[in-house]
């Protein structure tokens, strides 16, 4: 199969505005948004919309639909859903990067969100802060990012075929493992995903200094209503990066890392870099 590992998002239903959203203009700050998430109300809304099936409940796809319907063009993207283990007692949290502050999001939700949607993300609990509009080259940052580390391939087919061959998405680790004979793969999943992440950071104006795979799952995802679910990797990476190109890094932060950024993947959550141990 021919390589086709571009970062353009996959084709989606018309409701999915976010997959084609552009990064804000250079120098225009993005806003980090935090909102309380009522998990029970979210599941009730998703179930009523037919977004929960026996085979899968893709929370990222459902949240994407809710955000677009509630906030329109102001919908945060990329975003990250964090659900506590004790979801009956504690609220979930939605983080996202948006081109508008909390006041504008609340105004949009008041106009567009239905009552049940408004109960999922209560307007009074939406908060925001502007992110830096300028970054210094050489600055080191800690990060956490939920990714879908895949590589795209166009399937091979006879040269006389009338239609283009379909494009498939494959786990980056599986793609590399298949290049080796059985038992011949020497690199770990963490190493493969680290290289995958480093490629995307390099294009986005940052150098990956170190990263570790903190959790991994294979999850079933849905990208269109009533479509068949597909399975793929879900990897949480934590580490440290260094900014090499401030403008490209600002765009990376606003756009997100990797594919499926409209569905809960790719949001870079920044933190202080890990401290190095003092010499004794």
LOBA-918259 format. One record per atom (N, C-alpha, C): x, y, z; residue in one letter. Coordinates in steps of 0.02 Angstrom, whole numbers, padded with zeros to 5 digits, always signed. Example, Ala and Ser with C-alpha at 12.3 -4.5 7.8 and 13.67 -1.06 7.14 Angstrom:
2
+00660-00284+00390A/+00615-00225+00390A/+00660-00165+00390A/+00642-00112+00354S/+00684-00053+00357S/+00645+00002+00394S/
# end
This chain:
280
+00042-00060+00000X/+00000+00000+00000X/+00044+00063+00000X/+00023+00113-00036X/+00062+00174-00040X/+00053+00216+00022X/+00106+00251+00042X/+00102+00293+00101X/+00060+00355+00086X/+00022+00376+00136X/-00019+00436+00130X/-00030+00463+00199X/+00023+00485+00232X/+00020+00502+00303X/+00012+00577+00313X/-00034+00608+00276X/-00045+00679+00283X/-00087+00692+00344X/-00090+00755+00366X/-00126+00773+00426X/-00196+00800+00413X/-00219+00803+00351X/-00286+00827+00337X/-00337+00781+00368X/-00390+00808+00399X/-00438+00766+00434X/-00480+00725+00386X/-00509+00669+00410X/-00549+00626+00368X/-00615+00658+00351X/-00648+00634+00299X/-00714+00658+00281X/-00765+00640+00334X/-00808+00686+00351X/-00856+00675+00405X/-00924+00702+00384X/-00973+00692+00428X/-01040+00717+00415X/-01041+00793+00415X/-01094+00821+00384X/-01097+00893+00375X/-01097+00930+00441X/-01124+00900+00495X/-01128+00934+00559X/-01059+00947+00588X/-01008+00912+00563X/-00943+00914+00595X/-00901+00971+00569X/-00918+01031+00589X/-00882+01090+00570X/-00809+01088+00590X/-00795+01061+00649X/-00730+01069+00679X/-00674+01038+00640X/-00686+00984+00603X/-00632+00950+00568X/-00599+00995+00517X/-00633+01047+00495X/-00606+01091+00443X/-00591+01161+00469X/-00592+01169+00536X/-00580+01235+00564X/-00508+01256+00554X/-00498+01320+00540X/-00430+01346+00531X/-00404+01372+00597X/-00338+01374+00603X/-00308+01404+00662X/-00321+01479+00662X/-00324+01510+00721X/-00335+01582+00723X/-00279+01620+00689X/-00292+01682+00667X/-00240+01721+00634X/-00179+01730+00679X/-00121+01736+00648X/-00059+01744+00687X/-00064+01806+00731X/-00045+01799+00795X/-00049+01853+00842X/-00116+01857+00878X/-00166+01820+00855X/-00232+01819+00886X/-00232+01765+00939X/-00241+01783+01003X/-00235+01732+01055X/-00294+01683+01054X/-00279+01621+01070X/-00332+01573+01082X/-00347+01573+01157X/-00403+01544+01174X/-00424+01542+01244X/-00429+01470+01266X/-00400+01456+01324X/-00408+01390+01354X/-00474+01391+01393X/-00517+01343+01377X/-00584+01340+01406X/-00587+01280+01453X/-00620+01290+01509X/-00634+01235+01556X/-00708+01238+01574X/-00741+01180+01571X/-00813+01178+01586X/-00828+01115+01625X/-00874+01121+01673X/-00899+01061+01707X/-00941+01020+01659X/-00933+00955+01663X/-00969+00909+01619X/-01013+00864+01662X/-01078+00868+01652X/-01125+00824+01685X/-01128+00760+01644X/-01094+00708+01667X/-01087+00646+01629X/-01154+00613+01618X/-01197+00612+01669X/-01262+00580+01663X/-01305+00615+01610X/-01307+00681+01612X/-01345+00719+01562X/-01315+00710+01493X/-01249+00705+01488X/-01216+00694+01424X/-01237+00627+01394X/-01237+00574+01434X/-01257+00509+01409X/-01331+00508+01391X/-01372+00544+01429X/-01444+00547+01414X/-01455+00582+01347X/-01420+00637+01336X/-01427+00673+01273X/-01402+00630+01215X/-01343+00599+01223X/-01315+00557+01170X/-01361+00499+01153X/-01390+00468+01205X/-01435+00413+01193X/-01497+00435+01155X/-01523+00492+01172X/-01582+00518+01137X/-01568+00536+01065X/-01505+00550+01049X/-01487+00567+00981X/-01464+00506+00941X/-01467+00447+00971X/-01446+00387+00936X/-01371+00380+00929X/-01333+00412+00974X/-01260+00410+00970X/-01230+00354+01013X/-01272+00316+01047X/-01249+00259+01087X/-01278+00196+01056X/-01234+00150+01037X/-01257+00087+01008X/-01231+00030+01051X/-01252-00030+01033X/-01228-00089+01069X/-01153-00099+01059X/-01128-00079+01001X/-01058-00093+00986X/-01010-00039+01011X/-01035+00024+01018X/-00988+00077+01036X/-01025+00139+01060X/-00993+00176+01106X/-01013+00244+01122X/-00950+00286+01117X/-00944+00322+01062X/-00886+00364+01050X/-00900+00432+01083X/-00873+00442+01143X/-00885+00504+01180X/-00859+00564+01142X/-00802+00556+01108X/-00774+00612+01071X/-00818+00635+01014X/-00846+00588+00977X/-00891+00605+00922X/-00955+00639+00949X/-00982+00610+01003X/-01043+00639+01033X/-01030+00709+01059X/-00973+00719+01092X/-00957+00786+01118X/-00946+00835+01061X/-00915+00813+01007X/-00906+00857+00950X/-00973+00881+00924X/-01020+00835+00916X/-01087+00855+00892X/-01119+00905+00940X/-01113+00891+01005X/-01144+00936+01055X/-01112+01005+01053X/-01046+01008+01048X/-01012+01073+01047X/-01031+01114+00986X/-01033+01083+00928X/-01051+01119+00868X/-01123+01145+00871X/-01168+01103+00896X/-01238+01124+00901X/-01249+01177+00955X/-01207+01176+01007X/-01216+01224+01062X/-01180+01291+01050X/-01123+01289+01016X/-01082+01349+01009X/-01069+01370+00937X/-01090+01330+00889X/-01079+01348+00819X/-01006+01355+00802X/-00988+01408+00767X/-00919+01419+00745X/-00872+01433+00803X/-00898+01446+00863X/-00856+01459+00921X/-00838+01395+00959X/-00862+01338+00936X/-00851+01275+00972X/-00777+01263+00984X/-00758+01247+01046X/-00688+01232+01060X/-00663+01172+01020X/-00603+01179+00993X/-00569+01125+00958X/-00496+01144+00950X/-00451+01099+00971X/-00462+01032+00998X/-00490+01035+01069X/-00514+00978+01093X/-00540+00975+01161X/-00520+00909+01193X/-00530+00904+01257X/-00513+00844+01295X/-00567+00832+01348X/-00594+00773+01350X/-00643+00753+01401X/-00606+00715+01455X/-00616+00735+01518X/-00587+00699+01575X/-00644+00680+01621X/-00654+00615+01628X/-00710+00589+01669X/-00680+00554+01730X/-00701+00574+01791X/-00674+00541+01851X/-00700+00470+01858X/-00663+00430+01895X/-00685+00361+01906X/-00751+00359+01942X/-00760+00403+01992X/-00823+00406+02028X/-00869+00456+01993X/-00892+00437+01934X/-00931+00484+01894X/-01000+00498+01922X/-01023+00459+01970X/-01088+00470+02001X/-01086+00527+02051X/-01028+00540+02080X/-01021+00591+02132X/-00984+00653+02108X/-00938+00645+02062X/-00896+00700+02040X/-00911+00718+01967X/-00911+00783+01950X/-00924+00802+01880X/-00863+00788+01837X/-00876+00776+01774X/-00821+00773+01727X/-00798+00843+01709X/-00745+00847+01669X/-00718+00912+01649X/-00705+00911+01574X/-00722+00965+01541X/-00705+00975+01471X/-00653+01031+01467X/-00597+01016+01435X/-00548+01067+01418X/-00548+01076+01343X/-00532+01136+01321X/-00528+01148+01249X/-00493+01213+01234X/-00472+01221+01172X/-00447+01285+01148X/-00498+01315+01101X/-00515+01378+01113X/-00567+01411+01074X/-00542+01479+01050X/-00575+01506+01000X/-00557+01571+00974X/-00597+01626+01008X/-00635+01609+01059X/-00676+01659+01094X/-00674+01645+01168X/-00682+01697+01210X/-00681+01687+01282X/-00747+01659+01308X/-00748+01645+01373X/-00806+01612+01404X/-00870+01653+01395X/-00866+01719+01399X/-00927+01760+01392X/-00960+01749+01325X/-00920+01745+01271X/-00948+01733+01205X/-00977+01663+01198X/-00945+01614+01230X/-00971+01546+01229X/-01038+01542+01265X/-01042+01575+01322X/-01106+01575+01359X/-01161+01608+01318X/-01145+01662+01283X/-01194+01696+01241X/-01217+01651+01184X/-01171+01615+01154X/-01189+01569+01100X/-01232+01513+01125X/-01214+01484+01183X/-01253+01429+01211X/-01324+01452+01228X/-01331+01513+01252X/-01398+01539+01268X/-01442+01542+01206X/-01411+01554+01149X/-01450+01559+01087X/-01462+01492+01054X/-01413+01446+01057X/-01416+01386+01016X/-01430+01321+01054X/-01408+01314+01115X/-01413+01250+01150X/-01484+01236+01173X/-01506+01174+01165X/-01570+01154+01193X/-01562+01145+01269X/-01617+01141+01308X/-01610+01136+01381X/-01567+01077+01404X/-01574+01019+01370X/-01535+00961+01391X/-01461+00972+01375X/-01446+01001+01317X/-01376+01017+01301X/-01347+01066+01351X/-01389+01116+01370X/-01365+01165+01418X/-01351+01134+01486X/-01385+01080+01503X/-01371+01047+01567X/-01308+01004+01565X/-01286+00985+01505X/-01224+00946+01499X/-01164+00989+01517X/-01162+01049+01490X/-01108+01097+01503X/-01140+01161+01531X/-01154+01164+01596X/-01188+01222+01625X/-01150+01287+01610X/-01185+01336+01583X/-01153+01398+01562X/-01117+01433+01619X/-01144+01430+01679X/-01114+01464+01736X/-01046+01434+01755X/-01034+01372+01732X/-00971+01338+01749X/-00920+01339+01692X/-00932+01379+01641X/-00884+01386+01586X/-00834+01441+01604X/-00771+01424+01604X/-00718+01473+01620X/-00668+01474+01563X/-00630+01528+01558X/-00579+01532+01506X/-00523+01579+01527X/-00467+01572+01493X/-00411+01618+01501X/-00376+01623+01434X/-00349+01682+01417X/-00312+01688+01354X/-00244+01653+01360X/-00225+01618+01308X/-00158+01587+01305X/-00109+01638+01277X/-00045+01629+01290X/+00004+01676+01263X/-00001+01681+01187X/+00006+01741+01160X/+00004+01751+01088X/+00073+01748+01058X/+00125+01749+01100X/+00194+01744+01076X/+00232+01696+01121X/+00274+01654+01090X/+00313+01605+01126X/+00387+01617+01111X/+00429+01603+01160X/+00501+01614+01152X/+00535+01552+01124X/+00576+01558+01073X/+00614+01500+01050X/+00662+01476+01104X/+00667+01410+01111X/+00709+01382+01162X/+00673+01369+01228X/+00611+01392+01234X/+00575+01382+01297X/+00554+01308+01303X/+00564+01280+01361X/+00547+01210+01373X/+00481+01207+01410X/+00438+01160+01389X/+00371+01152+01418X/+00357+01078+01431X/+00325+01064+01486X/+00297+00998+01495X/+00230+00993+01460X/+00209+00933+01444X/+00146+00925+01408X/+00114+00858+01423X/+00049+00856+01409X/+00011+00793+01407X/-00035+00797+01347X/-00041+00743+01309X/-00083+00744+01250X/-00113+00675+01238X/-00178+00674+01227X/-00212+00612+01208X/-00211+00607+01132X/-00182+00553+01106X/-00171+00548+01034X/-00203+00485+01005X/-00210+00487+00940X/-00229+00428+00901X/-00173+00416+00851X/-00120+00380+00871X/-00060+00374+00829X/-00070+00325+00772X/-00091+00352+00716X/-00106+00311+00657X/-00066+00335+00598X/-00060+00292+00548X/-00033+00310+00484X/-00084+00291+00431X/-00090+00334+00381X/-00139+00324+00328X/-00106+00291+00269X/-00142+00244+00239X/-00117+00209+00180X/-00173+00203+00129X/-00155+00212+00066X/-00203+00200+00012X/-00195+00127-00010X/-00249+00090-00009X/-00246+00020-00027X/-00226+00011-00100X/-00189-00042-00113X/-00169-00056-00182X/-00228-00086-00220X/-00231-00072-00285X/-00283-00100-00327X/-00258-00100-00400X/-00292-00135-00444X/-00269-00138-00514X/-00265-00068-00546X/-00216-00059-00588X/-00205+00006-00620X/-00265+00028-00661X/-00304-00020-00687X/-00361-00003-00730X/-00424+00016-00690X/-00420+00015-00624X/-00479+00031-00583X/-00501+00102-00597X/-00567+00111-00601X/-00595+00177-00618X/-00591+00226-00559X/-00607+00201-00499X/-00609+00245-00441X/-00544+00239-00402X/-00525+00294-00367X/-00464+00290-00325X/-00472+00237-00270X/-00417+00207-00251X/-00418+00157-00198X/-00436+00190-00132X/-00474+00156-00089X/-00492+00185-00024X/-00431+00194+00020X/-00436+00243+00066X/-00383+00257+00113X/-00400+00226+00180X/-00353+00192+00210X/-00363+00160+00274X/-00317+00192+00326X/-00337+00185+00389X/-00296+00209+00445X/-00273+00149+00485X/-00208+00147+00500X/-00178+00091+00535X/-00140+00115+00595X/-00140+00077+00648X/-00100+00090+00707X/-00027+00096+00687X/+00007+00151+00706X/+00077+00161+00686X/+00121+00104+00710X/+00107+00076+00768X/+00147+00020+00793X/+00136-00042+00750X/+00075-00055+00731X/+00060-00113+00689X/+00093-00106+00620X/+00092-00046+00592X/+00124-00034+00527X/+00198-00052+00530X/+00232-00030+00583X/+00303-00045+00588X/+00315-00119+00602X/+00273-00149+00644X/+00283-00219+00661X/+00276-00264+00600X/+00233-00245+00553X/+00222-00287+00494X/+00281-00284+00445X/+00327-00239+00455X/+00387-00236+00413X/+00438-00288+00434X/+00427-00321+00490X/+00475-00369+00517X/+00445-00440+00514X/+00488-00490+00512X/+00463-00558+00516X/+00433-00572+00585X/+00392-00623+00593X/+00363-00639+00658X/+00417-00644+00712X/+00406-00607+00766X/+00454-00606+00820X/+00514-00561+00809X/+00517-00527+00752X/+00575-00486+00736X/+00569-00413+00756X/+00511-00392+00781X/+00501-00323+00802X/+00537-00311+00868X/+00585-00266+00868X/+00626-00255+00928X/+00605-00192+00966X/+00570-00147+00934X/+00552-00084+00966X/+00485-00091+01003X/+00478-00054+01057X/+00417-00055+01097X/+00365-00009+01067X/+00303-00017+01089X/+00250+00028+01067X/+00266+00100+01088X/+00293+00109+01147X/+00311+00175+01170X/+00362+00208+01124X/+00412+00171+01102X/+00463+00199+01057X/+00433+00219+00990X/+00389+00178+00963X/+00358+00194+00899X/+00315+00256+00906X/+00275+00259+00958X/+00231+00316+00967X/+00272+00380+00982X/+00328+00372+01015X/+00371+00430+01028X/+00397+00460+00963X/+00417+00417+00916X/+00440+00441+00851X/+00383+00473+00812X/+00325+00443+00816X/+00266+00471+00782X/+00251+00541+00808X/+00255+00550+00874X/+00242+00615+00905X/+00297+00665+00887X/+00360+00642+00886X/+00415+00687+00869X/+00408+00715+00799X/+00384+00674+00751X/+00374+00697+00683X/+00324+00755+00682X/+00271+00749+00719X/+00219+00800+00718X/+00241+00862+00756X/+00279+00854+00809X/+00307+00912+00843X/+00356+00950+00798X/+00397+00913+00762X/+00446+00946+00719X/+00412+00989+00666X/+00358+00963+00637X/+00320+01003+00588X/+00285+01062+00622X/+00272+01055+00686X/+00236+01107+00723X/+00279+01153+00764X/+00344+01156+00748X/+00387+01205+00781X/+00410+01188+00850X/+00418+01122+00864X/+00442+01101+00930X/+00485+01040+00924X/+00530+01031+00971X/+00572+00971+00974X/+00549+00929+01034X/+00539+00866+01022X/+00520+00821+01076X/+00583+00802+01115X/+00586+00822+01177X/+00644+00806+01219X/+00639+00737+01251X/+00581+00723+01278X/+00569+00657+01306X/+00493+00647+01312X/+00472+00584+01308X/+00401+00568+01313X/+00393+00496+01336X/+00339+00484+01370X/+00324+00416+01391X/+00250+00402+01379X/+00236+00339+01366X/+00167+00317+01354X/+00138+00299+01422X/+00089+00338+01445X/+00062+00327+01512X/+00000+00283+01513X/-00035+00279+01456X/-00091+00232+01451X/-00105+00218+01377X/-00131+00158+01365X/-00146+00137+01296X/-00209+00094+01297X/-00252+00106+01248X/-00312+00065+01238X/-00325+00060+01163X/-00358+00007+01144X/-00388+00003+01077X/-00462+00017+01087X/-00487+00068+01052X/-00556+00090+01063X/-00594+00089+00997X/-00659+00084+01002X/-00703+00085+00943X/-00728+00156+00934X/-00724+00181+00873X/-00742+00249+00858X/-00794+00251+00803X/-00833+00306+00804X/-00884+00319+00754X/-00873+00389+00727X/-00879+00398+00662X/-00869+00463+00632X/-00930+00488+00593X/-00982+00447+00587X/-01044+00468+00556X/-01101+00433+00591X/-01158+00466+00593X/-01217+00436+00624X/-01235+00371+00589X/-01249+00319+00628X/-01270+00254+00604X/-01217+00220+00561X/-01155+00243+00566X/-01101+00210+00529X/-01070+00155+00571X/-01037+00109+00539X/-01005+00054+00575X/-00944+00081+00613X/-00937+00057+00675X/-00880+00079+00716X/-00815+00046+00692X/-00761+00083+00697X/-00695+00056+00681X/-00651+00058+00743X/-00601+00016+00744X/-00558+00011+00802X/-00491+00043+00788X/-00462+00075+00840X/-00397+00106+00831X/-00365+00121+00898X/-00303+00146+00897X/-00265+00158+00958X/-00285+00223+00992X/-00281+00223+01058X/-00292+00282+01099X/-00234+00285+01149X/-00189+00333+01140X/-00128+00334+01179X/-00120+00401+01214X/-00108+00399+01280X/-00096+00459+01319X/-00020+00466+01328X/+00007+00522+01304X/+00079+00534+01307X/+00093+00594+01352X/+00146+00588+01392X/+00169+00643+01434X/+00243+00652+01423X/+00267+00715+01428X/+00338+00725+01417X/+00357+00798+01419X/+00411+00814+01384X/+00440+00881+01383X/+00458+00898+01311X/+00445+00960+01292X/+00462+00985+01225X/+00499+01051+01231X/+00533+01070+01177X/+00566+01134+01172X/+00541+01169+01109X/+00521+01232+01116X/+00496+01270+01059X/+00554+01289+01013X/+00548+01274+00949X/+00599+01291+00900X/+00576+01345+00852X/+00511+01348+00840X/+00484+01398+00793X/+00419+01424+00824X/+00421+01483+00856X/+00363+01507+00895X/+00298+01511+00856X/+00299+01536+00794X/+00237+01544+00756X/+00207+01476+00740X/+00248+01429+00719X/+00223+01362+00703X/+00197+01328+00766X/+00230+01339+00823X/+00207+01308+00884X/+00140+01337+00906X/+00130+01402+00898X/+00065+01432+00914X/+00010+01401+00871X/+00025+01388+00807X/-00024+01356+00764X/-00037+01284+00785X/+00015+01249+00805X/+00007+01180+00828X/-00038+01177+00889X/-00027+01223+00936X/-00067+01225+00996X/-00141+01237+00980X/-00154+01283+00934X/-00223+01299+00915X/-00255+01244+00874X/-00215+01210+00832X/-00241+01160+00787X/-00248+01091+00820X/-00198+01073+00861X/-00196+01007+00892X/-00148+00961+00856X/-00134+00904+00887X/-00083+00857+00864X/-00115+00796+00833X/-00094+00779+00772X/-00117+00718+00740X/-00186+00725+00709X/-00216+00668+00697X/-00282+00666+00666X/-00336+00658+00719X/-00399+00663+00696X/-00458+00656+00739X/-00459+00711+00793X/-00433+00769+00775X/-00430+00824+00823X/-00500+00851+00839X/-00548+00839+00796X/-00616+00864+00809X/-00653+00820+00858X/-00622+00765+00880X/-00659+00714+00918X/-00626+00696+00984X/-00592+00745+01014X/-00564+00734+01081X/-00491+00714+01082X/-00457+00714+01025X/-00386+00698+01023X/-00345+00759+01005X/-00282+00759+01026X/-00234+00808+01001X/-00226+00872+01040X/-00265+00883+01095X/-00257+00945+01133X/-00194+00941+01176X/-00150+00988+01167X/-00089+00992+01207X/-00105+01029+01273X/-00104+00992+01328X/-00110+01023+01393X/-00039+01036+01418X/-00024+01099+01431X/+00043+01119+01450X/+00051+01121+01525X/+00112+01110+01547X/+00128+01110+01618X/+00202+01129+01626X/+00224+01145+01687X/+00295+01159+01696X/+00336+01098+01677X/+00395+01109+01648X/+00437+01051+01630X/+00460+01014+01692X/+00473+00949+01684X/+00497+00909+01740X/+00563+00936+01764X/+00571+00938+01829X/+00633+00963+01858X/+00688+00910+01852X/+00747+00934+01837X/+00803+00888+01836X/+00831+00881+01907X/+00853+00823+01926X/+00880+00814+01994X/+00943+00856+02003X/+00949+00886+02063X/+01008+00927+02078X/+01069+00883+02089X/+01126+00907+02064X/+01188+00871+02076X/+01208+00878+02149X/+01234+00826+02177X/+01254+00827+02248X/+01330+00834+02254X/
# end
